[in-house]
Amino acid sequence: MKESTTDDRTLDANAVAGMLETLFGADMTVADSKCAACGREGEVGTLLAYTMAPGVVLRCPACSAVMLRMVETPRGTLVEAKGLAFVRMNR
Ligand SMILES: [Zn+2]
C-alpha cells in the first residue's frame, strides 16, 4: 500500500490491478462483474476505485453502490464482496 493520505481519491480499478491480482491470482481488470444493486455488468477495470487507508473500495459507476471492499487488517486482507452479484474470470 502507498502511504496514507486524508483525501479520498477516485481512480479506476486499473489503479488497484496489482492488489486484485495478488488476491485473486489473475488479472481482474478484464474479469466481468455484475452489480448486485442495479444489475450493471462490466469489466472490473471499469469500476470506480476509492483508495483510502487502509483499504480500497470499488464502486459501481452506474449507481455508485459499493461492490468490493478490501482492507488490510492485522489478521490478513479482508475482502467484502456483497455488492457483487458475480465476478467471472474469462478464459
Ligand atoms: Zn450498480
PDB file of the backbone (N, CA, C, O) and the ligand in Angstrom, with CONECT records:
HET     ZN  A 101       1
ATOM      1  N   MET A   1       0.838  -1.196   0.000  1.00  0.00           N
ATOM      2  CA  MET A   1       0.000   0.000   0.000  1.00  0.00           C
ATOM      3  C   MET A   1       0.873   1.246   0.000  1.00  0.00           C
ATOM      4  O   MET A   1       1.962   1.286   0.572  1.00  0.00           O
ATOM      5  N   LYS A   2       0.344   2.249  -0.664  1.00  0.00           N
ATOM      6  CA  LYS A   2       1.025   3.537  -0.623  1.00  0.00           C
ATOM      7  C   LYS A   2       0.812   4.177   0.738  1.00  0.00           C
ATOM      8  O   LYS A   2      -0.028   3.746   1.529  1.00  0.00           O
ATOM      9  N   GLU A   3       1.597   5.217   0.988  1.00  0.00           N
ATOM     10  CA  GLU A   3       1.389   5.903   2.261  1.00  0.00           C
ATOM     11  C   GLU A   3      -0.001   6.526   2.275  1.00  0.00           C
ATOM     12  O   GLU A   3      -0.529   6.911   1.232  1.00  0.00           O
ATOM     13  N   SER A   4      -0.576   6.620   3.442  1.00  0.00           N
ATOM     14  CA  SER A   4      -1.947   7.066   3.534  1.00  0.00           C
ATOM     15  C   SER A   4      -2.057   8.580   3.386  1.00  0.00           C
ATOM     16  O   SER A   4      -1.153   9.341   3.731  1.00  0.00           O
ATOM     17  N   THR A   5      -3.196   8.970   2.861  1.00  0.00           N
ATOM     18  CA  THR A   5      -3.498  10.393   2.790  1.00  0.00           C
ATOM     19  C   THR A   5      -4.856  10.586   3.426  1.00  0.00           C
ATOM     20  O   THR A   5      -5.583   9.618   3.645  1.00  0.00           O
ATOM     21  N   THR A   6      -5.199  11.796   3.719  1.00  0.00           N
ATOM     22  CA  THR A   6      -6.503  12.055   4.322  1.00  0.00           C
ATOM     23  C   THR A   6      -7.568  12.238   3.254  1.00  0.00           C
ATOM     24  O   THR A   6      -8.761  12.173   3.551  1.00  0.00           O
ATOM     25  N   ASP A   7      -7.152  12.467   2.017  1.00  0.00           N
ATOM     26  CA  ASP A   7      -8.113  12.680   0.941  1.00  0.00           C
ATOM     27  C   ASP A   7      -8.524  11.365   0.317  1.00  0.00           C
ATOM     28  O   ASP A   7      -7.683  10.505   0.054  1.00  0.00           O
ATOM     29  N   ASP A   8      -9.822  11.204   0.077  1.00  0.00           N
ATOM     30  CA  ASP A   8     -10.274  10.097  -0.742  1.00  0.00           C
ATOM     31  C   ASP A   8      -9.826  10.382  -2.166  1.00  0.00           C
ATOM     32  O   ASP A   8      -9.852  11.522  -2.630  1.00  0.00           O
ATOM     33  N   ARG A   9      -9.424   9.347  -2.832  1.00  0.00           N
ATOM     34  CA  ARG A   9      -9.003   9.549  -4.212  1.00  0.00           C
ATOM     35  C   ARG A   9      -9.801   8.629  -5.115  1.00  0.00           C
ATOM     36  O   ARG A   9      -9.919   7.431  -4.857  1.00  0.00           O
ATOM     37  N   THR A  10     -10.338   9.192  -6.160  1.00  0.00           N
ATOM     38  CA  THR A  10     -11.091   8.398  -7.109  1.00  0.00           C
ATOM     39  C   THR A  10     -10.194   8.012  -8.268  1.00  0.00           C
ATOM     40  O   THR A  10      -9.575   8.862  -8.909  1.00  0.00           O
ATOM     41  N   LEU A  11     -10.137   6.724  -8.523  1.00  0.00           N
ATOM     42  CA  LEU A  11      -9.335   6.192  -9.612  1.00  0.00           C
ATOM     43  C   LEU A  11     -10.210   5.180 -10.313  1.00  0.00           C
ATOM     44  O   LEU A  11     -11.294   4.859  -9.827  1.00  0.00           O
ATOM     45  N   ASP A  12      -9.760   4.668 -11.450  1.00  0.00           N
ATOM     46  CA  ASP A  12     -10.489   3.497 -11.915  1.00  0.00           C
ATOM     47  C   ASP A  12      -9.764   2.257 -11.410  1.00  0.00           C
ATOM     48  O   ASP A  12      -8.629   2.330 -10.938  1.00  0.00           O
ATOM     49  N   ALA A  13     -10.436   1.127 -11.518  1.00  0.00           N
ATOM     50  CA  ALA A  13      -9.946  -0.073 -10.843  1.00  0.00           C
ATOM     51  C   ALA A  13      -8.616  -0.558 -11.410  1.00  0.00           C
ATOM     52  O   ALA A  13      -7.938  -1.374 -10.786  1.00  0.00           O
ATOM     53  N   ASN A  14      -8.240  -0.064 -12.584  1.00  0.00           N
ATOM     54  CA  ASN A  14      -6.927  -0.441 -13.114  1.00  0.00           C
ATOM     55  C   ASN A  14      -5.820  -0.014 -12.162  1.00  0.00           C
ATOM     56  O   ASN A  14      -4.746  -0.615 -12.129  1.00  0.00           O
ATOM     57  N   ALA A  15      -6.093   1.025 -11.394  1.00  0.00           N
ATOM     58  CA  ALA A  15      -5.104   1.523 -10.451  1.00  0.00           C
ATOM     59  C   ALA A  15      -4.845   0.549  -9.309  1.00  0.00           C
ATOM     60  O   ALA A  15      -3.789   0.597  -8.678  1.00  0.00           O
ATOM     61  N   VAL A  16      -5.795  -0.325  -9.045  1.00  0.00           N
ATOM     62  CA  VAL A  16      -5.618  -1.309  -7.977  1.00  0.00           C
ATOM     63  C   VAL A  16      -5.467  -2.718  -8.549  1.00  0.00           C
ATOM     64  O   VAL A  16      -5.658  -3.712  -7.849  1.00  0.00           O
ATOM     65  N   ALA A  17      -5.117  -2.783  -9.841  1.00  0.00           N
ATOM     66  CA  ALA A  17      -4.984  -4.081 -10.515  1.00  0.00           C
ATOM     67  C   ALA A  17      -3.984  -4.985  -9.811  1.00  0.00           C
ATOM     68  O   ALA A  17      -4.203  -6.191  -9.699  1.00  0.00           O
ATOM     69  N   GLY A  18      -2.883  -4.404  -9.334  1.00  0.00           N
ATOM     70  CA  GLY A  18      -1.865  -5.211  -8.680  1.00  0.00           C
ATOM     71  C   GLY A  18      -2.382  -5.861  -7.412  1.00  0.00           C
ATOM     72  O   GLY A  18      -2.090  -7.026  -7.140  1.00  0.00           O
ATOM     73  N   MET A  19      -3.148  -5.109  -6.636  1.00  0.00           N
ATOM     74  CA  MET A  19      -3.708  -5.644  -5.391  1.00  0.00           C
ATOM     75  C   MET A  19      -4.722  -6.747  -5.694  1.00  0.00           C
ATOM     76  O   MET A  19      -4.753  -7.782  -5.028  1.00  0.00           O
ATOM     77  N   LEU A  20      -5.541  -6.507  -6.703  1.00  0.00           N
ATOM     78  CA  LEU A  20      -6.530  -7.519  -7.090  1.00  0.00           C
ATOM     79  C   LEU A  20      -5.855  -8.786  -7.591  1.00  0.00           C
ATOM     80  O   LEU A  20      -6.295  -9.898  -7.298  1.00  0.00           O
ATOM     81  N   GLU A  21      -4.777  -8.603  -8.354  1.00  0.00           N
ATOM     82  CA  GLU A  21      -4.103  -9.778  -8.901  1.00  0.00           C
ATOM     83  C   GLU A  21      -3.446 -10.590  -7.790  1.00  0.00           C
ATOM     84  O   GLU A  21      -3.407 -11.818  -7.858  1.00  0.00           O
ATOM     85  N   THR A  22      -2.934  -9.912  -6.775  1.00  0.00           N
ATOM     86  CA  THR A  22      -2.357 -10.617  -5.638  1.00  0.00           C
ATOM     87  C   THR A  22      -3.422 -11.441  -4.915  1.00  0.00           C
ATOM     88  O   THR A  22      -3.165 -12.573  -4.503  1.00  0.00           O
ATOM     89  N   LEU A  23      -4.611 -10.871  -4.765  1.00  0.00           N
ATOM     90  CA  LEU A  23      -5.677 -11.550  -4.038  1.00  0.00           C
ATOM     91  C   LEU A  23      -6.271 -12.704  -4.837  1.00  0.00           C
ATOM     92  O   LEU A  23      -6.497 -13.789  -4.301  1.00  0.00           O
ATOM     93  N   PHE A  24      -6.519 -12.463  -6.115  1.00  0.00           N
ATOM     94  CA  PHE A  24      -7.272 -13.437  -6.898  1.00  0.00           C
ATOM     95  C   PHE A  24      -6.392 -14.297  -7.800  1.00  0.00           C
ATOM     96  O   PHE A  24      -6.859 -15.281  -8.375  1.00  0.00           O
ATOM     97  N   GLY A  25      -5.122 -13.926  -7.924  1.00  0.00           N
ATOM     98  CA  GLY A  25      -4.206 -14.723  -8.736  1.00  0.00           C
ATOM     99  C   GLY A  25      -4.456 -14.618 -10.220  1.00  0.00           C
ATOM    100  O   GLY A  25      -4.026 -15.474 -10.992  1.00  0.00           O
ATOM    101  N   ALA A  26      -5.150 -13.571 -10.622  1.00  0.00           N
ATOM    102  CA  ALA A  26      -5.437 -13.378 -12.046  1.00  0.00           C
ATOM    103  C   ALA A  26      -5.611 -11.890 -12.289  1.00  0.00           C
ATOM    104  O   ALA A  26      -5.833 -11.115 -11.360  1.00  0.00           O
ATOM    105  N   ASP A  27      -5.506 -11.504 -13.554  1.00  0.00           N
ATOM    106  CA  ASP A  27      -5.753 -10.104 -13.894  1.00  0.00           C
ATOM    107  C   ASP A  27      -7.252  -9.849 -13.818  1.00  0.00           C
ATOM    108  O   ASP A  27      -8.008 -10.259 -14.699  1.00  0.00           O
ATOM    109  N   MET A  28      -7.671  -9.166 -12.754  1.00  0.00           N
ATOM    110  CA  MET A  28      -9.100  -8.988 -12.522  1.00  0.00           C
ATOM    111  C   MET A  28      -9.698  -7.842 -13.322  1.00  0.00           C
ATOM    112  O   MET A  28     -10.920  -7.730 -13.422  1.00  0.00           O
ATOM    113  N   THR A  29      -8.865  -6.999 -13.886  1.00  0.00           N
ATOM    114  CA  THR A  29      -9.432  -5.822 -14.569  1.00  0.00           C
ATOM    115  C   THR A  29     -10.235  -6.225 -15.805  1.00  0.00           C
ATOM    116  O   THR A  29     -11.114  -5.486 -16.249  1.00  0.00           O
ATOM    117  N   VAL A  30      -9.925  -7.411 -16.364  1.00  0.00           N
ATOM    118  CA  VAL A  30     -10.661  -7.853 -17.549  1.00  0.00           C
ATOM    119  C   VAL A  30     -11.733  -8.879 -17.183  1.00  0.00           C
ATOM    120  O   VAL A  30     -12.401  -9.417 -18.065  1.00  0.00           O
ATOM    121  N   ALA A  31     -11.900  -9.152 -15.886  1.00  0.00           N
ATOM    122  CA  ALA A  31     -12.967 -10.053 -15.450  1.00  0.00           C
ATOM    123  C   ALA A  31     -14.302  -9.315 -15.520  1.00  0.00           C
ATOM    124  O   ALA A  31     -14.371  -8.120 -15.234  1.00  0.00           O
ATOM    125  N   ASP A  32     -15.351 -10.023 -15.897  1.00  0.00           N
ATOM    126  CA  ASP A  32     -16.680  -9.424 -15.910  1.00  0.00           C
ATOM    127  C   ASP A  32     -17.236  -9.381 -14.499  1.00  0.00           C
ATOM    128  O   ASP A  32     -16.970 -10.268 -13.687  1.00  0.00           O
ATOM    129  N   SER A  33     -18.004  -8.354 -14.216  1.00  0.00           N
ATOM    130  CA  SER A  33     -18.633  -8.259 -12.908  1.00  0.00           C
ATOM    131  C   SER A  33     -20.061  -7.772 -13.095  1.00  0.00           C
ATOM    132  O   SER A  33     -20.402  -7.159 -14.107  1.00  0.00           O
ATOM    133  N   LYS A  34     -20.889  -8.059 -12.092  1.00  0.00           N
ATOM    134  CA  LYS A  34     -22.268  -7.576 -12.125  1.00  0.00           C
ATOM    135  C   LYS A  34     -22.599  -6.938 -10.794  1.00  0.00           C
ATOM    136  O   LYS A  34     -22.339  -7.509  -9.735  1.00  0.00           O
ATOM    137  N   CYS A  35     -23.169  -5.761 -10.856  1.00  0.00           N
ATOM    138  CA  CYS A  35     -23.554  -5.033  -9.648  1.00  0.00           C
ATOM    139  C   CYS A  35     -24.807  -5.667  -9.051  1.00  0.00           C
ATOM    140  O   CYS A  35     -25.811  -5.848  -9.738  1.00  0.00           O
ATOM    141  N   ALA A  36     -24.735  -6.001  -7.763  1.00  0.00           N
ATOM    142  CA  ALA A  36     -25.886  -6.620  -7.105  1.00  0.00           C
ATOM    143  C   ALA A  36     -27.014  -5.621  -6.901  1.00  0.00           C
ATOM    144  O   ALA A  36     -28.170  -6.013  -6.744  1.00  0.00           O
ATOM    145  N   ALA A  37     -26.690  -4.336  -6.903  1.00  0.00           N
ATOM    146  CA  ALA A  37     -27.705  -3.323  -6.631  1.00  0.00           C
ATOM    147  C   ALA A  37     -28.506  -2.957  -7.878  1.00  0.00           C
ATOM    148  O   ALA A  37     -29.735  -2.897  -7.828  1.00  0.00           O
ATOM    149  N   CYS A  38     -27.814  -2.711  -9.008  1.00  0.00           N
ATOM    150  CA  CYS A  38     -28.529  -2.218 -10.190  1.00  0.00           C
ATOM    151  C   CYS A  38     -28.430  -3.154 -11.380  1.00  0.00           C
ATOM    152  O   CYS A  38     -29.094  -2.931 -12.392  1.00  0.00           O
ATOM    153  N   GLY A  39     -27.615  -4.199 -11.282  1.00  0.00           N
ATOM    154  CA  GLY A  39     -27.535  -5.172 -12.357  1.00  0.00           C
ATOM    155  C   GLY A  39     -26.597  -4.795 -13.484  1.00  0.00           C
ATOM    156  O   GLY A  39     -26.515  -5.513 -14.481  1.00  0.00           O
ATOM    157  N   ARG A  40     -25.885  -3.682 -13.350  1.00  0.00           N
ATOM    158  CA  ARG A  40     -24.945  -3.303 -14.402  1.00  0.00           C
ATOM    159  C   ARG A  40     -23.853  -4.352 -14.531  1.00  0.00           C
ATOM    160  O   ARG A  40     -23.305  -4.805 -13.526  1.00  0.00           O
ATOM    161  N   GLU A  41     -23.533  -4.740 -15.757  1.00  0.00           N
ATOM    162  CA  GLU A  41     -22.421  -5.645 -15.996  1.00  0.00           C
ATOM    163  C   GLU A  41     -21.308  -4.895 -16.703  1.00  0.00           C
ATOM    164  O   GLU A  41     -21.555  -4.058 -17.571  1.00  0.00           O
ATOM    165  N   GLY A  42     -20.071  -5.211 -16.318  1.00  0.00           N
ATOM    166  CA  GLY A  42     -18.935  -4.571 -16.958  1.00  0.00           C
ATOM    167  C   GLY A  42     -17.647  -5.132 -16.392  1.00  0.00           C
ATOM    168  O   GLY A  42     -17.643  -5.797 -15.356  1.00  0.00           O
ATOM    169  N   GLU A  43     -16.551  -4.855 -17.089  1.00  0.00           N
ATOM    170  CA  GLU A  43     -15.268  -5.340 -16.599  1.00  0.00           C
ATOM    171  C   GLU A  43     -14.912  -4.654 -15.280  1.00  0.00           C
ATOM    172  O   GLU A  43     -15.246  -3.492 -15.050  1.00  0.00           O
ATOM    173  N   VAL A  44     -14.232  -5.400 -14.435  1.00  0.00           N
ATOM    174  CA  VAL A  44     -13.824  -4.857 -13.135  1.00  0.00           C
ATOM    175  C   VAL A  44     -13.004  -3.572 -13.325  1.00  0.00           C
ATOM    176  O   VAL A  44     -13.061  -2.660 -12.499  1.00  0.00           O
ATOM    177  N   GLY A  45     -12.246  -3.516 -14.419  1.00  0.00           N
ATOM    178  CA  GLY A  45     -11.440  -2.336 -14.690  1.00  0.00           C
ATOM    179  C   GLY A  45     -12.236  -1.068 -14.918  1.00  0.00           C
ATOM    180  O   GLY A  45     -11.675   0.027 -14.888  1.00  0.00           O
ATOM    181  N   THR A  46     -13.539  -1.197 -15.145  1.00  0.00           N
ATOM    182  CA  THR A  46     -14.372  -0.019 -15.360  1.00  0.00           C
ATOM    183  C   THR A  46     -14.991   0.505 -14.070  1.00  0.00           C
ATOM    184  O   THR A  46     -15.619   1.564 -14.062  1.00  0.00           O
ATOM    185  N   LEU A  47     -14.811  -0.238 -12.976  1.00  0.00           N
ATOM    186  CA  LEU A  47     -15.393   0.207 -11.712  1.00  0.00           C
ATOM    187  C   LEU A  47     -14.596   1.383 -11.154  1.00  0.00           C
ATOM    188  O   LEU A  47     -13.429   1.576 -11.492  1.00  0.00           O
ATOM    189  N   LEU A  48     -15.235   2.148 -10.310  1.00  0.00           N
ATOM    190  CA  LEU A  48     -14.560   3.285  -9.691  1.00  0.00           C
ATOM    191  C   LEU A  48     -13.859   2.807  -8.427  1.00  0.00           C
ATOM    192  O   LEU A  48     -14.469   2.162  -7.575  1.00  0.00           O
ATOM    193  N   ALA A  49     -12.580   3.126  -8.312  1.00  0.00           N
ATOM    194  CA  ALA A  49     -11.807   2.715  -7.144  1.00  0.00           C
ATOM    195  C   ALA A  49     -11.563   3.920  -6.254  1.00  0.00           C
ATOM    196  O   ALA A  49     -11.110   4.970  -6.709  1.00  0.00           O
ATOM    197  N   TYR A  50     -11.867   3.751  -4.996  1.00  0.00           N
ATOM    198  CA  TYR A  50     -11.575   4.776  -4.000  1.00  0.00           C
ATOM    199  C   TYR A  50     -10.530   4.200  -3.063  1.00  0.00           C
ATOM    200  O   TYR A  50     -10.787   3.223  -2.359  1.00  0.00           O
ATOM    201  N   THR A  51      -9.361   4.801  -3.053  1.00  0.00           N
ATOM    202  CA  THR A  51      -8.328   4.311  -2.150  1.00  0.00           C
ATOM    203  C   THR A  51      -8.369   5.165  -0.895  1.00  0.00           C
ATOM    204  O   THR A  51      -8.239   6.388  -0.940  1.00  0.00           O
ATOM    205  N   MET A  52      -8.551   4.483   0.217  1.00  0.00           N
ATOM    206  CA  MET A  52      -8.495   5.182   1.489  1.00  0.00           C
ATOM    207  C   MET A  52      -7.895   4.215   2.486  1.00  0.00           C
ATOM    208  O   MET A  52      -8.377   3.099   2.684  1.00  0.00           O
ATOM    209  N   ALA A  53      -6.842   4.677   3.097  1.00  0.00           N
ATOM    210  CA  ALA A  53      -6.130   3.823   4.027  1.00  0.00           C
ATOM    211  C   ALA A  53      -7.092   3.306   5.079  1.00  0.00           C
ATOM    212  O   ALA A  53      -7.927   4.067   5.568  1.00  0.00           O
ATOM    213  N   PRO A  54      -6.999   2.010   5.449  1.00  0.00           N
ATOM    214  CA  PRO A  54      -6.009   1.049   4.961  1.00  0.00           C
ATOM    215  C   PRO A  54      -6.532   0.155   3.853  1.00  0.00           C
ATOM    216  O   PRO A  54      -6.083  -0.983   3.719  1.00  0.00           O
ATOM    217  N   GLY A  55      -7.466   0.643   3.061  1.00  0.00           N
ATOM    218  CA  GLY A  55      -8.055  -0.260   2.078  1.00  0.00           C
ATOM    219  C   GLY A  55      -8.478   0.425   0.802  1.00  0.00           C
ATOM    220  O   GLY A  55      -8.139   1.577   0.534  1.00  0.00           O
ATOM    221  N   VAL A  56      -9.236  -0.331   0.022  1.00  0.00           N
ATOM    222  CA  VAL A  56      -9.696   0.108  -1.286  1.00  0.00           C
ATOM    223  C   VAL A  56     -11.166  -0.270  -1.410  1.00  0.00           C
ATOM    224  O   VAL A  56     -11.578  -1.350  -0.985  1.00  0.00           O
ATOM    225  N   VAL A  57     -11.942   0.618  -1.988  1.00  0.00           N
ATOM    226  CA  VAL A  57     -13.341   0.332  -2.268  1.00  0.00           C
ATOM    227  C   VAL A  57     -13.569   0.453  -3.763  1.00  0.00           C
ATOM    228  O   VAL A  57     -13.128   1.419  -4.385  1.00  0.00           O
ATOM    229  N   LEU A  58     -14.258  -0.523  -4.343  1.00  0.00           N
ATOM    230  CA  LEU A  58     -14.667  -0.433  -5.745  1.00  0.00           C
ATOM    231  C   LEU A  58     -16.161  -0.173  -5.779  1.00  0.00           C
ATOM    232  O   LEU A  58     -16.952  -0.880  -5.155  1.00  0.00           O
ATOM    233  N   ARG A  59     -16.527   0.862  -6.526  1.00  0.00           N
ATOM    234  CA  ARG A  59     -17.943   1.224  -6.620  1.00  0.00           C
ATOM    235  C   ARG A  59     -18.451   1.081  -8.043  1.00  0.00           C
ATOM    236  O   ARG A  59     -17.692   1.193  -9.006  1.00  0.00           O
ATOM    237  N   CYS A  60     -19.747   0.832  -8.156  1.00  0.00           N
ATOM    238  CA  CYS A  60     -20.407   0.744  -9.455  1.00  0.00           C
ATOM    239  C   CYS A  60     -20.445   2.129 -10.087  1.00  0.00           C
ATOM    240  O   CYS A  60     -20.872   3.085  -9.441  1.00  0.00           O
ATOM    241  N   PRO A  61     -20.004   2.255 -11.348  1.00  0.00           N
ATOM    242  CA  PRO A  61     -20.043   3.569 -11.988  1.00  0.00           C
ATOM    243  C   PRO A  61     -21.461   4.005 -12.350  1.00  0.00           C
ATOM    244  O   PRO A  61     -21.684   5.180 -12.643  1.00  0.00           O
ATOM    245  N   ALA A  62     -22.422   3.080 -12.336  1.00  0.00           N
ATOM    246  CA  ALA A  62     -23.798   3.429 -12.683  1.00  0.00           C
ATOM    247  C   ALA A  62     -24.578   3.915 -11.469  1.00  0.00           C
ATOM    248  O   ALA A  62     -25.266   4.934 -11.545  1.00  0.00           O
ATOM    249  N   CYS A  63     -24.479   3.195 -10.343  1.00  0.00           N
ATOM    250  CA  CYS A  63     -25.318   3.542  -9.193  1.00  0.00           C
ATOM    251  C   CYS A  63     -24.487   3.874  -7.960  1.00  0.00           C
ATOM    252  O   CYS A  63     -25.033   4.223  -6.914  1.00  0.00           O
ATOM    253  N   SER A  64     -23.171   3.766  -8.083  1.00  0.00           N
ATOM    254  CA  SER A  64     -22.203   4.080  -7.027  1.00  0.00           C
ATOM    255  C   SER A  64     -22.339   3.220  -5.773  1.00  0.00           C
ATOM    256  O   SER A  64     -21.820   3.581  -4.717  1.00  0.00           O
ATOM    257  N   ALA A  65     -23.029   2.087  -5.881  1.00  0.00           N
ATOM    258  CA  ALA A  65     -23.054   1.130  -4.775  1.00  0.00           C
ATOM    259  C   ALA A  65     -21.652   0.555  -4.570  1.00  0.00           C
ATOM    260  O   ALA A  65     -20.887   0.407  -5.523  1.00  0.00           O
ATOM    261  N   VAL A  66     -21.328   0.237  -3.321  1.00  0.00           N
ATOM    262  CA  VAL A  66     -20.052  -0.425  -3.043  1.00  0.00           C
ATOM    263  C   VAL A  66     -20.136  -1.868  -3.507  1.00  0.00           C
ATOM    264  O   VAL A  66     -20.989  -2.626  -3.047  1.00  0.00           O
ATOM    265  N   MET A  67     -19.250  -2.248  -4.419  1.00  0.00           N
ATOM    266  CA  MET A  67     -19.273  -3.618  -4.932  1.00  0.00           C
ATOM    267  C   MET A  67     -18.230  -4.493  -4.265  1.00  0.00           C
ATOM    268  O   MET A  67     -18.478  -5.671  -4.009  1.00  0.00           O
ATOM    269  N   LEU A  68     -17.068  -3.930  -3.980  1.00  0.00           N
ATOM    270  CA  LEU A  68     -15.983  -4.719  -3.388  1.00  0.00           C
ATOM    271  C   LEU A  68     -15.203  -3.824  -2.437  1.00  0.00           C
ATOM    272  O   LEU A  68     -14.906  -2.669  -2.743  1.00  0.00           O
ATOM    273  N   ARG A  69     -14.879  -4.383  -1.283  1.00  0.00           N
ATOM    274  CA  ARG A  69     -14.107  -3.647  -0.299  1.00  0.00           C
ATOM    275  C   ARG A  69     -12.938  -4.530   0.113  1.00  0.00           C
ATOM    276  O   ARG A  69     -13.126  -5.701   0.446  1.00  0.00           O
ATOM    277  N   MET A  70     -11.741  -3.976   0.091  1.00  0.00           N
ATOM    278  CA  MET A  70     -10.550  -4.716   0.504  1.00  0.00           C
ATOM    279  C   MET A  70      -9.832  -3.899   1.570  1.00  0.00           C
ATOM    280  O   MET A  70      -9.491  -2.736   1.354  1.00  0.00           O
ATOM    281  N   VAL A  71      -9.610  -4.514   2.701  1.00  0.00           N
ATOM    282  CA  VAL A  71      -8.990  -3.808   3.819  1.00  0.00           C
ATOM    283  C   VAL A  71      -7.872  -4.653   4.397  1.00  0.00           C
ATOM    284  O   VAL A  71      -8.051  -5.839   4.673  1.00  0.00           O
ATOM    285  N   GLU A  72      -6.726  -4.037   4.576  1.00  0.00           N
ATOM    286  CA  GLU A  72      -5.627  -4.717   5.261  1.00  0.00           C
ATOM    287  C   GLU A  72      -5.884  -4.651   6.765  1.00  0.00           C
ATOM    288  O   GLU A  72      -6.015  -3.565   7.331  1.00  0.00           O
ATOM    289  N   THR A  73      -5.955  -5.817   7.408  1.00  0.00           N
ATOM    290  CA  THR A  73      -6.157  -5.872   8.851  1.00  0.00           C
ATOM    291  C   THR A  73      -4.967  -6.619   9.455  1.00  0.00           C
ATOM    292  O   THR A  73      -4.203  -7.253   8.727  1.00  0.00           O
ATOM    293  N   PRO A  74      -4.804  -6.550  10.766  1.00  0.00           N
ATOM    294  CA  PRO A  74      -3.697  -7.282  11.385  1.00  0.00           C
ATOM    295  C   PRO A  74      -3.755  -8.775  11.125  1.00  0.00           C
ATOM    296  O   PRO A  74      -2.716  -9.434  11.098  1.00  0.00           O
ATOM    297  N   ARG A  75      -4.945  -9.323  10.932  1.00  0.00           N
ATOM    298  CA  ARG A  75      -5.068 -10.772  10.709  1.00  0.00           C
ATOM    299  C   ARG A  75      -4.940 -11.160   9.254  1.00  0.00           C
ATOM    300  O   ARG A  75      -4.743 -12.334   8.940  1.00  0.00           O
ATOM    301  N   GLY A  76      -5.049 -10.182   8.351  1.00  0.00           N
ATOM    302  CA  GLY A  76      -4.949 -10.513   6.938  1.00  0.00           C
ATOM    303  C   GLY A  76      -5.744  -9.535   6.093  1.00  0.00           C
ATOM    304  O   GLY A  76      -6.231  -8.515   6.581  1.00  0.00           O
ATOM    305  N   THR A  77      -5.863  -9.860   4.836  1.00  0.00           N
ATOM    306  CA  THR A  77      -6.602  -8.996   3.923  1.00  0.00           C
ATOM    307  C   THR A  77      -8.066  -9.387   3.940  1.00  0.00           C
ATOM    308  O   THR A  77      -8.424 -10.517   3.610  1.00  0.00           O
ATOM    309  N   LEU A  78      -8.912  -8.436   4.329  1.00  0.00           N
ATOM    310  CA  LEU A  78     -10.349  -8.678   4.388  1.00  0.00           C
ATOM    311  C   LEU A  78     -10.963  -8.256   3.062  1.00  0.00           C
ATOM    312  O   LEU A  78     -10.743  -7.137   2.598  1.00  0.00           O
ATOM    313  N   VAL A  79     -11.738  -9.157   2.448  1.00  0.00           N
ATOM    314  CA  VAL A  79     -12.421  -8.843   1.201  1.00  0.00           C
ATOM    315  C   VAL A  79     -13.914  -8.979   1.432  1.00  0.00           C
ATOM    316  O   VAL A  79     -14.397 -10.049   1.803  1.00  0.00           O
ATOM    317  N   GLU A  80     -14.638  -7.903   1.215  1.00  0.00           N
ATOM    318  CA  GLU A  80     -16.096  -7.937   1.318  1.00  0.00           C
ATOM    319  C   GLU A  80     -16.661  -7.701  -0.068  1.00  0.00           C
ATOM    320  O   GLU A  80     -16.342  -6.699  -0.708  1.00  0.00           O
ATOM    321  N   ALA A  81     -17.490  -8.606  -0.531  1.00  0.00           N
ATOM    322  CA  ALA A  81     -17.964  -8.529  -1.912  1.00  0.00           C
ATOM    323  C   ALA A  81     -19.470  -8.698  -2.002  1.00  0.00           C
ATOM    324  O   ALA A  81     -19.973  -9.228  -2.993  1.00  0.00           O
ATOM    325  N   LYS A  82     -20.197  -8.257  -0.983  1.00  0.00           N
ATOM    326  CA  LYS A  82     -21.645  -8.479  -1.003  1.00  0.00           C
ATOM    327  C   LYS A  82     -22.346  -7.632  -2.061  1.00  0.00           C
ATOM    328  O   LYS A  82     -23.500  -7.891  -2.399  1.00  0.00           O
ATOM    329  N   GLY A  83     -21.656  -6.625  -2.581  1.00  0.00           N
ATOM    330  CA  GLY A  83     -22.253  -5.807  -3.628  1.00  0.00           C
ATOM    331  C   GLY A  83     -22.067  -6.362  -5.022  1.00  0.00           C
ATOM    332  O   GLY A  83     -22.524  -5.782  -6.008  1.00  0.00           O
ATOM    333  N   LEU A  84     -21.383  -7.505  -5.090  1.00  0.00           N
ATOM    334  CA  LEU A  84     -21.132  -8.139  -6.383  1.00  0.00           C
ATOM    335  C   LEU A  84     -22.107  -9.287  -6.586  1.00  0.00           C
ATOM    336  O   LEU A  84     -22.164 -10.204  -5.766  1.00  0.00           O
ATOM    337  N   ALA A  85     -22.868  -9.249  -7.661  1.00  0.00           N
ATOM    338  CA  ALA A  85     -23.709 -10.398  -7.998  1.00  0.00           C
ATOM    339  C   ALA A  85     -22.825 -11.543  -8.471  1.00  0.00           C
ATOM    340  O   ALA A  85     -23.052 -12.698  -8.112  1.00  0.00           O
ATOM    341  N   PHE A  86     -21.817 -11.223  -9.276  1.00  0.00           N
ATOM    342  CA  PHE A  86     -20.827 -12.223  -9.653  1.00  0.00           C
ATOM    343  C   PHE A  86     -19.594 -11.550 -10.208  1.00  0.00           C
ATOM    344  O   PHE A  86     -19.614 -10.385 -10.606  1.00  0.00           O
ATOM    345  N   VAL A  87     -18.503 -12.328 -10.222  1.00  0.00           N
ATOM    346  CA  VAL A  87     -17.294 -11.970 -10.955  1.00  0.00           C
ATOM    347  C   VAL A  87     -16.967 -13.176 -11.818  1.00  0.00           C
ATOM    348  O   VAL A  87     -16.993 -14.310 -11.340  1.00  0.00           O
ATOM    349  N   ARG A  88     -16.666 -12.942 -13.059  1.00  0.00           N
ATOM    350  CA  ARG A  88     -16.321 -14.048 -13.943  1.00  0.00           C
ATOM    351  C   ARG A  88     -14.941 -13.800 -14.535  1.00  0.00           C
ATOM    352  O   ARG A  88     -14.725 -12.835 -15.267  1.00  0.00           O
ATOM    353  N   MET A  89     -13.997 -14.707 -14.196  1.00  0.00           N
ATOM    354  CA  MET A  89     -12.671 -14.646 -14.784  1.00  0.00           C
ATOM    355  C   MET A  89     -12.738 -15.315 -16.145  1.00  0.00           C
ATOM    356  O   MET A  89     -12.826 -16.540 -16.235  1.00  0.00           O
ATOM    357  N   ASN A  90     -12.698 -14.538 -17.176  1.00  0.00           N
ATOM    358  CA  ASN A  90     -12.882 -15.080 -18.527  1.00  0.00           C
ATOM    359  C   ASN A  90     -11.643 -15.818 -19.011  1.00  0.00           C
ATOM    360  O   ASN A  90     -10.511 -15.409 -18.752  1.00  0.00           O
ATOM    361  N   ARG A  91     -11.878 -16.894 -19.706  1.00  0.00           N
ATOM    362  CA  ARG A  91     -10.763 -17.603 -20.343  1.00  0.00           C
ATOM    363  C   ARG A  91     -10.320 -16.875 -21.591  1.00  0.00           C
ATOM    364  O   ARG A  91      -9.392 -17.318 -22.267  1.00  0.00           O
TER     365      ARG A  91
HETATM  366 ZN    ZN A 101     -24.828  -0.564  -9.735  1.00  0.00          ZN2+
END
